[in-house]
Amino acid sequence: MWGSGKRFGRKPIEGDVRIPSGCAVSGIMNKKGKLFTGETIIQSISIMRDRSNGLGGGFAAYGIYPDYQDFYALHVFFESEENQREVELYLKENFLVEKGEKIPTRKVSTILDAPIIYRYFIKPRAEICEDVCMSPDEFMVRQVMFINSSFQGAYVASSGKNMGAFKGVGYPEEIGEFYDLESYKGYLWTAHGRFPTNTPGWWGGAHPFTLLDWSVVHNGEISSYGTNRRYLEEFGYECSLQTDTEAATYLFDLLLRRHRMPLEAACQVLAPPFWEEIERMPEKEKETARALRMVYGKGLLNGPFSIILGSTNGMVAINDRIKLRPLVAAEQGDMLYVASEEAAIIEVCACPSRVWTPRAGQPVIGRLEEVESWVSVC
């Protein structure tokens, strides 16, 4: 058994005592799209081992499936073969399944109770999308949420094109070894070491949380989760995993994909300036900032956080407006690094040309140079 709570038939691992938040995040990308193995990101996140406690580790990797780049790569956890058969039947009814296979893993002594882990390269059936008047992306979003909320013992870990999430219960370096991530090559990698606070340590609860090609790793606690969740439900999102990071991922999808908001504006919605700061802005900036806070007020993320968002188009890192969670950035040539600690960057880039601590609420943005628009290929 690998689940959590009533839905998955096991008592949560963590227990009832609140644990002070630690968590580690790291992100590395090559702005020209040059591929490098997962060894680098594993090395970066492992130096921050003391920020996690073995109840969750995970990675998102972009550019890893070039032979299937036109297909959605669905990574799925199953509790049993019966759960797998039910979901596979559903997939065949709604998608063209190009390939389905078990994700290769290695034996790691500390990784216990792993689920059945499969990946499927699929495309939504065109006639079904036409019948329901949805784009393939929107159809995929709805199906991911339906599977996560309606199929017992099944959980979609990732659903983007030419990318995938690899996560589980363990320290991040153990999870990297389990999935043999050194054998994958991508142009962007993010990683997370978990120290759960309000939710149990289980395979589906490990970071990153994903939707389409968005992936989020997060350190902190978003106290506005209830408001954010109800706001997302107004647009048809279903937060079935009871975690603030899931809501943050869906907010990025809402703002960037559905509302086609510029990335900088979306970051300002999630970590907005204080009202007194807005009043001191030049008139044009003040007008925009006021409008964003009034229209998207329920999308504001309140509480301490540092977040790294991965996408096909690049990476963005941002923390809260009071900077209650650490975030460091660095550059060297075409490489961009962000992490909870400078040590995680120096471990893999001994002499960066620039190292800085981003100001509160000010995003660090790395765009893939060959892509003109942040949302053009999402």
VEXNU-455931 format. One record per residue (C-alpha): residue number from 1; chain; x, y, z. Coordinates in nm, 2 decimals, always signed. Each point is the difference from the previous one (the first is absolute). Example, Ala and Ser with C-alpha at 12.3 -4.5 7.8 and 13.67 -1.06 7.14 Angstrom:
BEGIN
<i 1&ch A&px +1.23&py -0.45&pz +0.78>
<i 2&ch A&px +0.14&py +0.34&pz -0.07>
***
This chain:
BEGIN
<i 1&ch A&px +0.00&py +0.00&pz +0.00>
<i 2&ch A&px +0.14&py +0.34&pz -0.09>
<i 3&ch A&px -0.29&py +0.24&pz +0.05>
<i 4&ch A&px -0.12&py +0.24&pz +0.27>
<i 5&ch A&px -0.31&py +0.03&pz +0.21>
<i 6&ch A&px -0.34&py -0.14&pz -0.08>
<i 7&ch A&px +0.03&py +0.01&pz -0.37>
<i 8&ch A&px +0.30&py -0.23&pz -0.01>
<i 9&ch A&px -0.08&py -0.21&pz +0.30>
<i 10&ch A&px +0.30&py +0.07&pz +0.22>
<i 11&ch A&px +0.08&py +0.22&pz +0.30>
<i 12&ch A&px +0.21&py +0.30&pz -0.09>
<i 13&ch A&px +0.37&py -0.05&pz +0.06>
<i 14&ch A&px +0.07&py +0.33&pz +0.16>
<i 15&ch A&px -0.23&py -0.02&pz +0.31>
<i 16&ch A&px -0.18&py +0.29&pz +0.17>
<i 17&ch A&px +0.29&py +0.21&pz +0.12>
<i 18&ch A&px +0.07&py +0.32&pz -0.20>
<i 19&ch A&px +0.36&py +0.01&pz -0.13>
<i 20&ch A&px +0.19&py +0.33&pz -0.06>
<i 21&ch A&px +0.03&py +0.06&pz -0.37>
<i 22&ch A&px +0.33&py -0.08&pz -0.17>
<i 23&ch A&px -0.01&py -0.11&pz -0.36>
<i 24&ch A&px +0.26&py +0.05&pz -0.27>
<i 25&ch A&px -0.06&py +0.12&pz -0.36>
<i 26&ch A&px +0.25&py +0.01&pz -0.29>
<i 27&ch A&px -0.03&py +0.08&pz -0.37>
<i 28&ch A&px +0.25&py -0.01&pz -0.29>
<i 29&ch A&px -0.05&py +0.09&pz -0.36>
<i 30&ch A&px +0.20&py +0.06&pz -0.32>
<i 31&ch A&px -0.15&py +0.30&pz -0.17>
<i 32&ch A&px +0.10&py -0.13&pz -0.35>
<i 33&ch A&px -0.17&py -0.33&pz +0.05>
<i 34&ch A&px +0.32&py -0.21&pz +0.04>
<i 35&ch A&px -0.06&py -0.33&pz +0.16>
<i 36&ch A&px +0.17&py -0.13&pz +0.32>
<i 37&ch A&px -0.06&py -0.30&pz +0.22>
<i 38&ch A&px -0.18&py -0.01&pz +0.33>
<i 39&ch A&px +0.32&py -0.06&pz +0.18>
<i 40&ch A&px +0.05&py +0.38&pz +0.04>
<i 41&ch A&px -0.34&py +0.07&pz +0.16>
<i 42&ch A&px +0.04&py -0.30&pz +0.23>
<i 43&ch A&px +0.34&py +0.13&pz +0.12>
<i 44&ch A&px -0.15&py +0.34&pz +0.06>
<i 45&ch A&px -0.30&py -0.11&pz +0.20>
<i 46&ch A&px +0.19&py -0.26&pz +0.20>
<i 47&ch A&px +0.22&py +0.26&pz +0.17>
<i 48&ch A&px -0.32&py +0.13&pz +0.17>
<i 49&ch A&px -0.09&py -0.33&pz +0.15>
<i 50&ch A&px -0.04&py +0.14&pz +0.35>
<i 51&ch A&px -0.29&py +0.22&pz -0.13>
<i 52&ch A&px -0.22&py -0.32&pz -0.06>
<i 53&ch A&px -0.08&py -0.30&pz +0.20>
<i 54&ch A&px -0.04&py -0.29&pz -0.24>
<i 55&ch A&px -0.38&py +0.04&pz -0.04>
<i 56&ch A&px +0.02&py +0.13&pz -0.36>
<i 57&ch A&px +0.23&py +0.07&pz -0.28>
<i 58&ch A&px -0.05&py +0.07&pz -0.37>
<i 59&ch A&px +0.11&py +0.15&pz -0.33>
<i 60&ch A&px -0.14&py +0.15&pz -0.31>
<i 61&ch A&px +0.19&py -0.04&pz -0.33>
<i 62&ch A&px -0.06&py +0.17&pz -0.34>
<i 63&ch A&px +0.12&py -0.11&pz -0.34>
<i 64&ch A&px +0.03&py -0.37&pz +0.11>
<i 65&ch A&px -0.24&py -0.15&pz -0.26>
<i 66&ch A&px +0.11&py +0.14&pz -0.34>
<i 67&ch A&px -0.13&py -0.31&pz -0.19>
<i 68&ch A&px -0.36&py +0.06&pz +0.14>
<i 69&ch A&px +0.01&py +0.38&pz +0.03>
<i 70&ch A&px -0.35&py +0.03&pz -0.17>
<i 71&ch A&px -0.16&py -0.22&pz +0.25>
<i 72&ch A&px -0.10&py +0.07&pz +0.36>
<i 73&ch A&px +0.22&py -0.21&pz +0.23>
<i 74&ch A&px -0.23&py -0.13&pz +0.28>
<i 75&ch A&px +0.18&py -0.12&pz +0.30>
<i 76&ch A&px -0.23&py -0.20&pz +0.23>
<i 77&ch A&px +0.02&py -0.17&pz +0.34>
<i 78&ch A&px -0.22&py -0.30&pz +0.06>
<i 79&ch A&px -0.07&py -0.17&pz +0.33>
<i 80&ch A&px -0.10&py -0.33&pz -0.17>
<i 81&ch A&px -0.02&py -0.17&pz -0.34>
<i 82&ch A&px -0.38&py +0.03&pz +0.02>
<i 83&ch A&px +0.03&py +0.38&pz +0.04>
<i 84&ch A&px +0.23&py -0.01&pz -0.30>
<i 85&ch A&px -0.24&py -0.20&pz -0.22>
<i 86&ch A&px -0.28&py +0.24&pz +0.08>
<i 87&ch A&px +0.20&py +0.31&pz -0.09>
<i 88&ch A&px +0.15&py -0.15&pz -0.32>
<i 89&ch A&px -0.35&py -0.09&pz -0.12>
<i 90&ch A&px -0.10&py +0.36&pz +0.06>
<i 91&ch A&px +0.30&py +0.13&pz -0.18>
<i 92&ch A&px -0.07&py -0.22&pz -0.31>
<i 93&ch A&px -0.35&py +0.14&pz -0.01>
<i 94&ch A&px +0.11&py +0.36&pz +0.00>
<i 95&ch A&px +0.35&py +0.01&pz -0.15>
<i 96&ch A&px +0.22&py -0.14&pz -0.27>
<i 97&ch A&px +0.26&py -0.20&pz +0.20>
<i 98&ch A&px +0.32&py -0.01&pz -0.20>
<i 99&ch A&px +0.19&py -0.19&pz +0.27>
<i 100&ch A&px -0.04&py -0.11&pz +0.36>
<i 101&ch A&px +0.28&py -0.14&pz +0.21>
<i 102&ch A&px +0.13&py -0.04&pz +0.35>
<i 103&ch A&px +0.24&py +0.28&pz +0.10>
<i 104&ch A&px +0.34&py -0.16&pz +0.06>
<i 105&ch A&px +0.11&py +0.01&pz +0.37>
<i 106&ch A&px +0.28&py -0.14&pz +0.20>
<i 107&ch A&px +0.00&py -0.17&pz +0.34>
<i 108&ch A&px +0.09&py +0.24&pz +0.28>
<i 109&ch A&px +0.00&py -0.14&pz +0.35>
<i 110&ch A&px -0.16&py +0.30&pz +0.15>
<i 111&ch A&px -0.29&py +0.03&pz -0.25>
<i 112&ch A&px -0.29&py -0.21&pz +0.13>
<i 113&ch A&px -0.36&py -0.06&pz -0.10>
<i 114&ch A&px +0.04&py +0.14&pz -0.35>
<i 115&ch A&px -0.31&py +0.01&pz -0.21>
<i 116&ch A&px -0.03&py -0.14&pz -0.36>
<i 117&ch A&px +0.15&py +0.28&pz -0.21>
<i 118&ch A&px -0.09&py +0.02&pz -0.37>
<i 119&ch A&px +0.03&py +0.26&pz -0.28>
<i 120&ch A&px -0.23&py +0.04&pz -0.30>
<i 121&ch A&px +0.07&py +0.21&pz -0.31>
<i 122&ch A&px -0.35&py +0.11&pz -0.11>
<i 123&ch A&px -0.21&py +0.24&pz -0.20>
<i 124&ch A&px -0.36&py +0.10&pz +0.06>
<i 125&ch A&px -0.24&py -0.14&pz -0.26>
<i 126&ch A&px -0.08&py +0.29&pz -0.23>
<i 127&ch A&px -0.37&py -0.09&pz -0.04>
<i 128&ch A&px -0.05&py +0.01&pz +0.38>
<i 129&ch A&px +0.17&py +0.34&pz +0.03>
<i 130&ch A&px -0.22&py +0.13&pz -0.28>
<i 131&ch A&px -0.31&py -0.14&pz +0.17>
<i 132&ch A&px +0.08&py +0.17&pz +0.33>
<i 133&ch A&px +0.14&py +0.32&pz -0.16>
<i 134&ch A&px +0.33&py -0.02&pz +0.17>
<i 135&ch A&px +0.36&py +0.04&pz -0.11>
<i 136&ch A&px +0.22&py -0.30&pz +0.05>
<i 137&ch A&px +0.17&py +0.18&pz +0.30>
<i 138&ch A&px -0.33&py +0.07&pz +0.17>
<i 139&ch A&px -0.12&py -0.35&pz -0.06>
<i 140&ch A&px +0.31&py -0.14&pz +0.15>
<i 141&ch A&px -0.04&py +0.23&pz +0.31>
<i 142&ch A&px -0.35&py -0.13&pz +0.05>
<i 143&ch A&px +0.10&py -0.36&pz -0.03>
<i 144&ch A&px +0.29&py +0.03&pz +0.24>
<i 145&ch A&px -0.23&py +0.14&pz +0.26>
<i 146&ch A&px -0.26&py -0.26&pz -0.07>
<i 147&ch A&px +0.25&py -0.28&pz +0.05>
<i 148&ch A&px +0.14&py +0.14&pz +0.32>
<i 149&ch A&px -0.34&py +0.06&pz +0.15>
<i 150&ch A&px -0.20&py -0.30&pz -0.13>
<i 151&ch A&px +0.23&py -0.30&pz -0.03>
<i 152&ch A&px +0.09&py -0.16&pz +0.34>
<i 153&ch A&px +0.37&py -0.10&pz +0.03>
<i 154&ch A&px +0.11&py +0.20&pz -0.31>
<i 155&ch A&px +0.18&py +0.33&pz -0.02>
<i 156&ch A&px +0.14&py +0.20&pz -0.30>
<i 157&ch A&px +0.35&py +0.12&pz +0.09>
<i 158&ch A&px +0.05&py +0.20&pz -0.32>
<i 159&ch A&px -0.17&py +0.06&pz -0.33>
<i 160&ch A&px +0.21&py +0.24&pz -0.22>
<i 161&ch A&px +0.17&py -0.04&pz -0.33>
<i 162&ch A&px +0.37&py -0.09&pz -0.02>
<i 163&ch A&px +0.03&py +0.02&pz +0.38>
<i 164&ch A&px -0.07&py -0.21&pz +0.31>
<i 165&ch A&px -0.02&py +0.00&pz +0.38>
<i 166&ch A&px +0.19&py -0.26&pz +0.20>
<i 167&ch A&px -0.09&py +0.00&pz +0.37>
<i 168&ch A&px -0.06&py -0.22&pz +0.30>
<i 169&ch A&px +0.05&py -0.05&pz +0.37>
<i 170&ch A&px +0.37&py +0.03&pz +0.08>
<i 171&ch A&px +0.28&py +0.24&pz +0.00>
<i 172&ch A&px +0.04&py +0.17&pz -0.34>
<i 173&ch A&px +0.34&py -0.16&pz -0.08>
<i 174&ch A&px -0.16&py -0.34&pz +0.08>
<i 175&ch A&px -0.29&py +0.08&pz -0.23>
<i 176&ch A&px +0.24&py +0.10&pz -0.27>
<i 177&ch A&px +0.18&py -0.33&pz +0.03>
<i 178&ch A&px -0.33&py -0.19&pz +0.01>
<i 179&ch A&px -0.10&py +0.15&pz -0.34>
<i 180&ch A&px +0.35&py -0.02&pz -0.14>
<i 181&ch A&px -0.02&py +0.37&pz -0.10>
<i 182&ch A&px +0.37&py +0.00&pz -0.09>
<i 183&ch A&px -0.11&py -0.18&pz -0.32>
<i 184&ch A&px -0.24&py +0.29&pz -0.11>
<i 185&ch A&px +0.10&py +0.32&pz -0.17>
<i 186&ch A&px -0.19&py +0.32&pz +0.02>
<i 187&ch A&px +0.05&py +0.37&pz -0.04>
<i 188&ch A&px -0.18&py +0.10&pz +0.32>
<i 189&ch A&px -0.02&py -0.19&pz +0.33>
<i 190&ch A&px -0.17&py +0.09&pz +0.33>
<i 191&ch A&px +0.03&py -0.19&pz +0.33>
<i 192&ch A&px -0.16&py -0.01&pz +0.34>
<i 193&ch A&px +0.09&py -0.14&pz +0.34>
<i 194&ch A&px -0.31&py -0.02&pz +0.22>
<i 195&ch A&px -0.05&py +0.07&pz +0.37>
<i 196&ch A&px -0.39&py -0.04&pz +0.03>
<i 197&ch A&px -0.18&py +0.23&pz +0.23>
<i 198&ch A&px -0.38&py -0.04&pz -0.04>
<i 199&ch A&px -0.03&py -0.29&pz -0.24>
<i 200&ch A&px +0.13&py -0.36&pz +0.02>
<i 201&ch A&px +0.30&py -0.14&pz -0.18>
<i 202&ch A&px -0.13&py -0.21&pz -0.28>
<i 203&ch A&px +0.10&py -0.06&pz -0.37>
<i 204&ch A&px -0.26&py +0.23&pz -0.15>
<i 205&ch A&px +0.06&py +0.27&pz +0.26>
<i 206&ch A&px +0.37&py +0.04&pz -0.09>
<i 207&ch A&px +0.10&py +0.30&pz -0.22>
<i 208&ch A&px +0.00&py +0.10&pz -0.28>
<i 209&ch A&px -0.37&py +0.05&pz -0.06>
<i 210&ch A&px -0.08&py +0.03&pz -0.37>
<i 211&ch A&px -0.27&py +0.08&pz -0.25>
<i 212&ch A&px +0.08&py -0.03&pz -0.37>
<i 213&ch A&px +0.36&py +0.12&pz -0.03>
<i 214&ch A&px -0.02&py +0.22&pz +0.32>
<i 215&ch A&px +0.19&py -0.14&pz +0.30>
<i 216&ch A&px +0.03&py +0.17&pz +0.34>
<i 217&ch A&px +0.24&py -0.08&pz +0.28>
<i 218&ch A&px -0.07&py +0.20&pz +0.32>
<i 219&ch A&px +0.15&py +0.08&pz +0.34>
<i 220&ch A&px -0.24&py +0.15&pz +0.25>
<i 221&ch A&px -0.36&py +0.01&pz +0.09>
<i 222&ch A&px -0.27&py +0.18&pz -0.19>
<i 223&ch A&px -0.26&py +0.11&pz +0.26>
<i 224&ch A&px -0.24&py +0.13&pz -0.27>
<i 225&ch A&px -0.06&py -0.36&pz -0.13>
<i 226&ch A&px -0.37&py +0.00&pz +0.08>
<i 227&ch A&px -0.06&py +0.33&pz -0.18>
<i 228&ch A&px +0.22&py -0.11&pz -0.29>
<i 229&ch A&px -0.17&py -0.34&pz -0.03>
<i 230&ch A&px -0.35&py +0.15&pz -0.01>
<i 231&ch A&px +0.11&py +0.26&pz -0.25>
<i 232&ch A&px +0.14&py -0.28&pz -0.23>
<i 233&ch A&px -0.33&py -0.19&pz +0.03>
<i 234&ch A&px -0.17&py +0.30&pz -0.16>
<i 235&ch A&px +0.20&py -0.08&pz -0.32>
<i 236&ch A&px -0.06&py -0.38&pz +0.02>
<i 237&ch A&px +0.32&py -0.11&pz +0.17>
<i 238&ch A&px -0.03&py -0.28&pz +0.26>
<i 239&ch A&px +0.26&py +0.00&pz +0.28>
<i 240&ch A&px -0.03&py -0.37&pz +0.11>
<i 241&ch A&px +0.34&py -0.04&pz +0.16>
<i 242&ch A&px -0.06&py +0.24&pz +0.30>
<i 243&ch A&px +0.33&py +0.18&pz -0.04>
<i 244&ch A&px +0.09&py +0.37&pz -0.06>
<i 245&ch A&px +0.26&py -0.09&pz -0.26>
<i 246&ch A&px -0.27&py -0.15&pz -0.22>
<i 247&ch A&px -0.19&py +0.32&pz +0.02>
<i 248&ch A&px +0.31&py +0.21&pz -0.10>
<i 249&ch A&px +0.05&py -0.22&pz -0.30>
<i 250&ch A&px -0.36&py +0.05&pz -0.12>
<i 251&ch A&px +0.02&py +0.38&pz +0.06>
<i 252&ch A&px +0.30&py +0.01&pz -0.24>
<i 253&ch A&px -0.20&py -0.19&pz -0.26>
<i 254&ch A&px -0.30&py +0.22&pz +0.04>
<i 255&ch A&px +0.20&py +0.33&pz -0.03>
<i 256&ch A&px +0.25&py -0.11&pz -0.27>
<i 257&ch A&px -0.18&py -0.24&pz -0.22>
<i 258&ch A&px -0.37&py +0.08&pz +0.04>
<i 259&ch A&px +0.02&py +0.37&pz +0.05>
<i 260&ch A&px +0.32&py +0.04&pz -0.20>
<i 261&ch A&px +0.14&py +0.25&pz +0.25>
<i 262&ch A&px +0.36&py +0.12&pz -0.04>
<i 263&ch A&px +0.23&py -0.19&pz +0.23>
<i 264&ch A&px +0.11&py +0.31&pz +0.20>
<i 265&ch A&px -0.37&py +0.09&pz +0.06>
<i 266&ch A&px -0.08&py -0.35&pz +0.11>
<i 267&ch A&px +0.28&py +0.01&pz +0.25>
<i 268&ch A&px -0.13&py +0.34&pz +0.12>
<i 269&ch A&px -0.35&py -0.16&pz +0.06>
<i 270&ch A&px +0.15&py -0.29&pz +0.21>
<i 271&ch A&px +0.24&py +0.23&pz +0.20>
<i 272&ch A&px -0.15&py +0.35&pz -0.03>
<i 273&ch A&px +0.15&py +0.32&pz +0.13>
<i 274&ch A&px -0.15&py +0.13&pz +0.32>
<i 275&ch A&px -0.27&py +0.27&pz -0.04>
<i 276&ch A&px +0.22&py +0.27&pz +0.14>
<i 277&ch A&px +0.27&py -0.10&pz -0.25>
<i 278&ch A&px -0.25&py +0.02&pz -0.28>
<i 279&ch A&px -0.09&py +0.35&pz +0.10>
<i 280&ch A&px +0.36&py +0.12&pz -0.04>
<i 281&ch A&px +0.03&py -0.14&pz -0.36>
<i 282&ch A&px +0.00&py +0.22&pz -0.31>
<i 283&ch A&px -0.36&py +0.05&pz -0.12>
<i 284&ch A&px +0.00&py -0.26&pz -0.28>
<i 285&ch A&px +0.16&py -0.27&pz +0.21>
<i 286&ch A&px -0.24&py +0.09&pz +0.28>
<i 287&ch A&px -0.30&py -0.05&pz -0.22>
<i 288&ch A&px +0.11&py -0.34&pz -0.12>
<i 289&ch A&px +0.10&py -0.12&pz +0.35>
<i 290&ch A&px -0.34&py +0.12&pz +0.15>
<i 291&ch A&px -0.19&py -0.18&pz -0.28>
<i 292&ch A&px +0.19&py -0.33&pz +0.05>
<i 293&ch A&px -0.06&py +0.01&pz +0.38>
<i 294&ch A&px -0.37&py +0.07&pz -0.04>
<i 295&ch A&px -0.08&py -0.24&pz -0.28>
<i 296&ch A&px +0.23&py -0.29&pz +0.12>
<i 297&ch A&px +0.00&py +0.06&pz +0.37>
<i 298&ch A&px -0.12&py -0.35&pz +0.08>
<i 299&ch A&px +0.31&py -0.14&pz -0.19>
<i 300&ch A&px +0.24&py +0.17&pz +0.23>
<i 301&ch A&px +0.23&py -0.25&pz +0.18>
<i 302&ch A&px +0.02&py +0.09&pz +0.37>
<i 303&ch A&px +0.25&py -0.13&pz +0.24>
<i 304&ch A&px +0.37&py -0.10&pz -0.02>
<i 305&ch A&px +0.11&py -0.16&pz -0.32>
<i 306&ch A&px +0.28&py -0.04&pz -0.26>
<i 307&ch A&px -0.12&py -0.16&pz -0.33>
<i 308&ch A&px +0.17&py -0.12&pz -0.31>
<i 309&ch A&px -0.22&py -0.04&pz -0.31>
<i 310&ch A&px +0.12&py -0.21&pz -0.28>
<i 311&ch A&px -0.14&py +0.01&pz -0.35>
<i 312&ch A&px +0.08&py -0.10&pz -0.36>
<i 313&ch A&px +0.10&py +0.37&pz -0.05>
<i 314&ch A&px +0.22&py +0.04&pz +0.30>
<i 315&ch A&px +0.01&py +0.05&pz +0.37>
<i 316&ch A&px -0.11&py +0.26&pz +0.25>
<i 317&ch A&px +0.07&py +0.03&pz +0.37>
<i 318&ch A&px -0.17&py +0.23&pz +0.25>
<i 319&ch A&px -0.05&py +0.04&pz +0.37>
<i 320&ch A&px -0.25&py +0.17&pz +0.22>
<i 321&ch A&px -0.02&py +0.38&pz +0.05>
<i 322&ch A&px +0.16&py -0.02&pz +0.35>
<i 323&ch A&px +0.26&py -0.25&pz -0.11>
<i 324&ch A&px -0.06&py -0.25&pz +0.27>
<i 325&ch A&px +0.15&py -0.28&pz -0.20>
<i 326&ch A&px +0.35&py +0.00&pz -0.15>
<i 327&ch A&px +0.08&py +0.02&pz -0.37>
<i 328&ch A&px +0.34&py +0.05&pz -0.17>
<i 329&ch A&px +0.07&py +0.03&pz -0.37>
<i 330&ch A&px +0.32&py -0.02&pz -0.22>
<i 331&ch A&px +0.11&py +0.01&pz -0.36>
<i 332&ch A&px +0.29&py -0.14&pz -0.19>
<i 333&ch A&px +0.00&py +0.02&pz -0.38>
<i 334&ch A&px -0.32&py -0.14&pz -0.13>
<i 335&ch A&px -0.09&py -0.17&pz +0.34>
<i 336&ch A&px -0.24&py +0.14&pz +0.25>
<i 337&ch A&px -0.02&py -0.14&pz +0.36>
<i 338&ch A&px -0.24&py +0.06&pz +0.28>
<i 339&ch A&px -0.01&py -0.17&pz +0.34>
<i 340&ch A&px -0.09&py +0.03&pz +0.36>
<i 341&ch A&px +0.37&py +0.03&pz +0.09>
<i 342&ch A&px +0.31&py +0.14&pz -0.18>
<i 343&ch A&px +0.18&py -0.32&pz +0.09>
<i 344&ch A&px -0.23&py -0.20&pz -0.23>
<i 345&ch A&px +0.11&py +0.22&pz -0.29>
<i 346&ch A&px +0.37&py +0.01&pz +0.08>
<i 347&ch A&px +0.00&py -0.38&pz +0.03>
<i 348&ch A&px -0.07&py -0.03&pz -0.38>
<i 349&ch A&px +0.14&py +0.34&pz -0.12>
<i 350&ch A&px +0.31&py +0.09&pz +0.20>
<i 351&ch A&px +0.06&py +0.35&pz -0.15>
<i 352&ch A&px -0.33&py +0.15&pz -0.13>
<i 353&ch A&px +0.04&py +0.34&pz -0.17>
<i 354&ch A&px -0.29&py +0.14&pz +0.20>
<i 355&ch A&px -0.16&py -0.09&pz +0.33>
<i 356&ch A&px -0.29&py +0.19&pz +0.16>
<i 357&ch A&px -0.28&py -0.02&pz +0.25>
<i 358&ch A&px -0.32&py +0.10&pz -0.17>
<i 359&ch A&px -0.21&py +0.27&pz +0.17>
<i 360&ch A&px -0.33&py -0.10&pz +0.16>
<i 361&ch A&px -0.26&py -0.05&pz -0.27>
<i 362&ch A&px +0.24&py +0.06&pz -0.29>
<i 363&ch A&px +0.01&py -0.30&pz -0.24>
<i 364&ch A&px +0.31&py -0.15&pz -0.14>
<i 365&ch A&px -0.10&py -0.09&pz -0.36>
<i 366&ch A&px +0.19&py -0.23&pz -0.23>
<i 367&ch A&px -0.14&py -0.02&pz -0.36>
<i 368&ch A&px +0.10&py -0.26&pz -0.25>
<i 369&ch A&px +0.16&py +0.22&pz -0.27>
<i 370&ch A&px -0.16&py -0.17&pz -0.30>
<i 371&ch A&px -0.35&py +0.05&pz +0.13>
<i 372&ch A&px -0.15&py +0.34&pz -0.07>
<i 373&ch A&px -0.30&py -0.01&pz +0.24>
<i 374&ch A&px -0.02&py -0.16&pz +0.35>
<i 375&ch A&px -0.34&py -0.16&pz -0.09>
<i 376&ch A&px +0.04&py -0.06&pz -0.37>
<i 377&ch A&px +0.07&py -0.37&pz +0.03>
<i 378&ch A&px -0.20&py -0.08&pz +0.31>
***
